[in-house]
Amino acid sequence: MTKQIVVSGIRPTGNLHLGNYFGAVRSFLKMQEDYNCYFFIADIHSLTTHPTPVNLQSGVKQVLAEYLACGIDPEKSIIFIQSDVPEVSELYAFLNMNAYLGELERTTSFKEKARKNPENVNAGLLTYPVLMAADIIIHKAQFVPVGKDQEQNLEMARKFAGRFNRMYNCELFPLPQPFTFDGGDMIKVPGLDGSGKMGKSEGNGIFLVEDPKDIRKKVMRAVTDAGPLEPNSKKAEAVENLFTLLKIVSTPEVVSHFDAAYNDCSIRYGDLKKQLAEDIIAFTSPIRESILEILKDEAYLGKVARMGAERARESAQKTLNEVKDVIGFRRLF
């Protein structure tokens, strides 16, 4: 039986954190057993923020090492760097011809980024959903794991794929669906700043490669409140966030202990934070050690990147040839 295709990408704009791991990477480890998975490092997407060449290259290398250290297997999954597959950029150009200014300007991600960085409203930001669509449909993906912030962009990818099929009276592209695991394995991991989810740029995350002493400092600075004033009080969002992190990395017994202490008003947040920090360190340390070892082995990283590019290009070239035939670029003379 032919395995269904899953595509997912991540921008090389910072280290992976606990939110990336529990929100996506842990699920990828299960996906690679049952699906044909394409996991790519979206270095072209990152150009919208104008990284220096040094930062771009180090970011790509870091994410590749972190993916491998987390257990993504290059023998089971196709792990590649976006810019190593030029067919994606060519399909992006074709799709742009059928993407309209009004619909691109209305996307939530574009409006939000334009609001935050009004001095950098570049065409790449505007057509981000088109490039994302090219990333996905060039491999004829049936599924894409996405968080809430990317749902609209996936819907745009479905729109562009369907529009192409209708325009050229073909069924070349399947309409990709959002991927969700039964049981809700993709967890929203909160940040340490009291609200919102853990993010690369928000300064509220714990990175997989982070040094233990830095983890302790970050966790001890995490936002809390003055403590419960009466038994069985509802937890404030910041406190609930710490308990969510505790549930992710600690044993059920530890969670029960601090939950009971909160409910009877005897909790000491300092004790909770110390326990949480040590449990995070226990979880991340093996991954951190593996990341540092892999980063030293540039020959291995290069081998993985080349192998992934070769396999990804094989898929992409096949689709692009079909696209060119449908559009009318195949020469008859």
C-alpha positions as CSV (number, residue, x, y, z in Angstrom):
1,M,0.0,0.0,0.0
2,T,1.4,3.4,-1.0
3,K,2.1,5.7,2.0
4,Q,0.4,9.1,2.1
5,I,2.6,12.1,1.8
6,V,3.2,14.6,4.6
7,V,5.2,17.9,4.2
8,S,6.4,20.3,6.9
9,G,8.9,23.1,7.0
10,I,10.6,25.2,9.7
11,R,12.4,28.5,9.2
12,P,16.1,28.5,10.4
13,T,15.6,31.6,12.5
14,G,16.6,30.2,15.9
15,N,17.1,27.1,18.0
16,L,14.3,24.6,18.5
17,H,12.6,24.9,21.9
18,L,10.3,22.8,24.0
19,G,7.3,24.1,22.1
20,N,8.7,23.0,18.8
21,Y,9.5,19.6,20.2
22,F,6.1,18.8,21.9
23,G,4.1,20.9,19.4
24,A,5.6,19.2,16.3
25,V,8.8,17.2,16.3
26,R,7.6,14.5,18.7
27,S,4.7,13.9,16.3
28,F,7.1,13.8,13.3
29,L,8.8,10.8,14.9
30,K,5.5,8.9,14.8
31,M,4.7,10.2,11.3
32,Q,7.9,8.9,9.8
33,E,6.9,5.4,10.6
34,D,3.6,5.5,8.7
35,Y,3.9,8.2,6.1
36,N,6.3,9.5,3.4
37,C,7.5,12.5,5.2
38,Y,9.2,15.6,3.7
39,F,10.7,17.7,6.4
40,F,12.5,20.8,5.1
41,I,14.4,23.8,6.5
42,A,12.8,26.9,4.9
43,D,15.8,29.1,4.3
44,I,14.1,30.9,1.4
45,H,11.2,31.9,3.6
46,S,13.7,33.3,6.2
47,L,15.0,35.9,3.6
48,T,12.0,38.1,4.3
49,T,13.8,39.2,7.5
50,H,17.2,39.7,5.7
51,P,19.5,37.4,7.7
52,T,23.3,37.8,7.1
53,P,24.8,34.9,5.1
54,V,26.7,33.7,8.2
55,N,23.5,33.7,10.3
56,L,21.5,32.0,7.6
57,Q,24.1,29.2,7.2
58,S,24.5,28.7,10.9
59,G,20.8,28.6,11.4
60,V,20.3,25.9,8.7
61,K,23.1,23.8,10.2
62,Q,21.7,24.2,13.7
63,V,18.1,23.1,12.8
64,L,19.4,20.2,10.7
65,A,21.5,19.0,13.7
66,E,18.6,19.5,16.1
67,Y,16.1,17.5,13.9
68,L,18.6,14.7,13.7
69,A,19.3,14.8,17.4
70,C,15.6,14.6,18.2
71,G,15.3,11.4,16.2
72,I,14.2,12.3,12.7
73,D,15.8,9.6,10.6
74,P,17.1,10.5,7.2
75,E,16.6,6.9,6.1
76,K,12.9,7.1,7.0
77,S,12.2,10.7,6.2
78,I,13.3,13.1,3.5
79,I,15.1,15.9,5.3
80,F,16.3,18.7,3.0
81,I,17.1,22.4,2.7
82,Q,14.5,24.4,0.7
83,S,17.0,26.2,-1.4
84,D,18.6,22.9,-2.5
85,V,15.4,22.2,-4.5
86,P,15.2,25.0,-7.1
87,E,12.0,23.5,-8.6
88,V,10.1,24.9,-5.6
89,S,11.1,28.5,-6.7
90,E,10.0,27.8,-10.3
91,L,6.6,26.5,-9.2
92,Y,6.4,29.5,-6.9
93,A,6.8,31.8,-9.9
94,F,4.0,29.9,-11.8
95,L,1.6,30.0,-8.9
96,N,2.2,33.7,-8.4
97,M,0.6,34.3,-11.8
98,N,-2.7,33.1,-10.4
99,A,-2.5,34.6,-6.9
100,Y,-4.3,37.9,-6.6
101,L,-3.2,41.0,-4.7
102,G,-6.5,41.4,-2.7
103,E,-6.5,37.9,-1.3
104,L,-2.8,38.1,-0.4
105,E,-3.2,41.4,1.4
106,R,-6.1,40.0,3.4
107,T,-4.1,37.2,5.0
108,T,-3.8,37.5,8.7
109,S,0.0,36.7,8.7
110,F,0.7,39.4,6.2
111,K,-1.3,42.0,8.0
112,E,0.3,41.1,11.4
113,K,3.8,41.2,10.0
114,A,3.2,44.4,8.2
115,R,1.9,46.0,11.4
116,K,4.9,44.9,13.4
117,N,7.5,45.8,10.9
118,P,6.1,48.6,8.7
119,E,9.5,49.4,7.4
120,N,9.9,45.9,5.9
121,V,6.7,45.2,4.0
122,N,8.4,43.3,1.2
123,A,6.9,41.3,-1.7
124,G,8.2,38.1,0.0
125,L,6.0,38.7,3.0
126,L,3.0,39.3,0.7
127,T,3.5,36.2,-1.3
128,Y,4.6,34.0,1.6
129,P,1.4,31.8,1.2
130,V,2.3,31.2,-2.4
131,L,5.8,29.9,-1.6
132,M,4.3,27.8,1.2
133,A,1.8,26.4,-1.3
134,A,4.7,25.6,-3.7
135,D,6.6,23.8,-0.9
136,I,3.5,21.6,-0.2
137,I,2.0,20.8,-3.6
138,I,5.2,20.2,-5.4
139,H,5.4,16.9,-3.5
140,K,1.6,16.4,-3.9
141,A,1.2,16.3,-0.1
142,Q,-2.0,15.0,1.3
143,F,-1.3,16.3,4.8
144,V,0.5,19.2,6.5
145,P,0.9,19.5,10.2
146,V,0.0,23.1,11.1
147,G,-0.6,25.2,14.2
148,K,-3.4,27.7,14.5
149,D,-1.2,30.5,13.2
150,Q,-0.6,28.7,9.9
151,E,-4.1,27.4,9.2
152,Q,-5.0,30.2,6.9
153,N,-1.9,29.8,4.9
154,L,-2.7,26.1,4.5
155,E,-6.2,27.1,3.3
156,M,-4.5,29.4,0.8
157,A,-2.4,26.4,-0.4
158,R,-5.6,24.5,-1.0
159,K,-7.0,27.4,-2.8
160,F,-4.0,27.7,-5.2
161,A,-3.9,24.0,-5.8
162,G,-7.6,23.9,-6.6
163,R,-7.4,27.0,-8.8
164,F,-4.6,25.5,-10.8
165,N,-6.6,22.3,-11.3
166,R,-9.6,24.2,-12.5
167,M,-7.7,26.7,-14.7
168,Y,-6.0,23.9,-16.6
169,N,-8.9,21.4,-16.4
170,C,-6.7,18.8,-14.6
171,E,-6.4,16.9,-11.3
172,L,-2.7,17.4,-10.9
173,F,-2.7,18.5,-7.3
174,P,-4.5,17.0,-4.3
175,L,-5.9,19.5,-1.8
176,P,-3.7,19.2,1.3
177,Q,-5.5,18.6,4.6
178,P,-4.3,19.7,8.1
179,F,-2.7,16.8,10.0
180,T,-3.9,16.0,13.4
181,F,-3.0,13.0,15.6
182,D,-5.7,11.1,17.4
183,G,-5.4,11.9,21.1
184,G,-4.1,15.4,20.6
185,D,-0.4,14.6,20.6
186,M,0.5,18.0,19.2
187,I,0.6,20.1,22.4
188,K,0.5,23.9,22.8
189,V,3.5,24.6,25.1
190,P,3.2,27.9,27.0
191,G,5.9,30.4,27.4
192,L,7.5,31.5,30.7
193,D,6.3,35.1,30.4
194,G,2.8,34.4,31.8
195,S,0.8,34.3,28.6
196,G,0.8,32.9,25.1
197,K,2.7,30.1,23.6
198,M,6.5,29.4,23.7
199,G,8.1,31.1,20.7
200,K,11.6,31.6,19.2
201,S,11.4,35.4,19.1
202,E,9.3,36.1,22.2
203,G,12.1,35.5,24.7
204,N,9.9,33.1,26.7
205,G,11.3,29.7,25.6
206,I,13.5,26.9,26.8
207,F,15.7,25.7,23.9
208,L,16.7,22.1,23.5
209,V,20.4,23.0,23.3
210,E,20.2,25.3,26.3
211,D,22.8,25.0,29.0
212,P,21.4,23.7,32.4
213,K,22.4,26.8,34.3
214,D,20.5,29.0,31.8
215,I,17.5,26.8,32.1
216,R,17.5,27.2,35.9
217,K,17.8,31.0,35.6
218,K,14.9,31.3,33.1
219,V,12.6,29.0,35.0
220,M,13.2,30.8,38.3
221,R,12.4,34.1,36.6
222,A,9.1,32.8,35.3
223,V,6.0,34.8,36.0
224,T,3.7,33.7,38.9
225,D,1.3,35.5,41.2
226,A,1.1,36.0,45.0
227,G,-0.3,32.6,45.5
228,P,-3.9,31.2,46.2
229,L,-5.9,33.0,48.8
230,E,-8.4,30.2,49.5
231,P,-8.5,26.5,48.9
232,N,-9.2,25.1,45.4
233,S,-8.8,28.5,43.8
234,K,-8.7,28.8,40.0
235,K,-5.1,29.2,38.8
236,A,-4.1,32.4,37.1
237,E,-2.9,32.0,33.5
238,A,0.8,32.4,34.4
239,V,0.5,29.7,37.1
240,E,-1.5,27.4,34.9
241,N,1.3,27.7,32.3
242,L,3.8,26.5,34.8
243,F,1.6,23.5,35.7
244,T,1.2,22.8,32.0
245,L,5.0,22.6,31.6
246,L,5.2,20.4,34.7
247,K,2.7,18.0,33.2
248,I,4.8,17.8,30.0
249,V,8.2,17.0,31.6
250,S,7.5,15.7,35.1
251,T,6.1,12.5,36.6
252,P,2.4,12.4,37.5
253,E,3.4,12.1,41.1
254,V,5.2,15.4,41.0
255,V,2.3,17.1,39.3
256,S,-0.1,15.7,41.9
257,H,2.1,16.9,44.7
258,F,2.2,20.5,43.6
259,D,-1.4,20.5,42.5
260,A,-2.4,19.4,46.0
261,A,-0.1,22.1,47.5
262,Y,-1.8,24.7,45.4
263,N,-5.3,23.6,46.3
264,D,-4.6,23.7,50.1
265,C,-2.7,27.0,49.8
266,S,0.6,25.6,51.0
267,I,2.4,25.9,47.6
268,R,5.8,27.6,47.4
269,Y,6.4,28.6,43.8
270,G,10.2,28.6,44.4
271,D,10.0,24.8,45.1
272,L,7.8,24.3,42.1
273,K,10.2,26.2,39.8
274,K,13.2,24.3,41.1
275,Q,11.5,21.0,40.4
276,L,10.4,22.1,37.0
277,A,13.9,23.3,36.0
278,E,15.5,20.0,37.0
279,D,12.9,18.0,35.2
280,I,13.3,20.1,32.0
281,I,17.1,19.6,32.3
282,A,16.7,15.9,32.7
283,F,14.6,15.8,29.5
284,T,16.7,18.1,27.4
285,S,20.2,17.0,28.4
286,P,20.4,13.9,26.2
287,I,19.1,15.9,23.2
288,R,21.5,18.7,23.9
289,E,24.5,16.3,24.0
290,S,23.4,14.8,20.8
291,I,23.0,18.2,19.1
292,L,26.5,19.2,20.1
293,E,28.0,16.0,18.8
294,I,26.2,16.2,15.5
295,L,27.2,19.8,15.0
296,K,30.9,18.7,15.1
297,D,30.3,16.2,12.3
298,E,30.0,18.4,9.3
299,A,30.7,15.5,6.9
300,Y,27.6,13.7,8.3
301,L,25.5,16.9,8.1
302,G,26.6,17.4,4.5
303,K,25.8,13.8,3.6
304,V,22.3,14.1,5.1
305,A,21.6,17.4,3.3
306,R,22.8,16.0,-0.1
307,M,20.8,12.8,0.3
308,G,17.7,14.8,1.2
309,A,18.1,17.2,-1.7
310,E,18.5,14.4,-4.2
311,R,15.3,12.6,-3.0
312,A,13.3,15.8,-2.7
313,R,14.4,17.0,-6.2
314,E,13.4,13.6,-7.7
315,S,9.8,14.3,-6.5
316,A,9.9,18.0,-7.3
317,Q,11.2,17.5,-10.9
318,K,8.5,14.9,-11.7
319,T,5.7,17.3,-10.5
320,L,7.3,20.4,-12.2
321,N,7.5,18.5,-15.6
322,E,3.8,17.7,-15.2
323,V,3.0,21.3,-14.4
324,K,5.0,22.5,-17.5
325,D,3.1,20.1,-19.7
326,V,-0.3,21.2,-18.4
327,I,0.6,24.9,-18.7
328,G,1.9,24.5,-22.3
329,F,5.6,24.9,-21.9
330,R,6.4,21.5,-23.5
331,R,7.9,22.3,-26.9
332,L,6.2,20.7,-29.9
333,F,8.8,22.1,-32.4
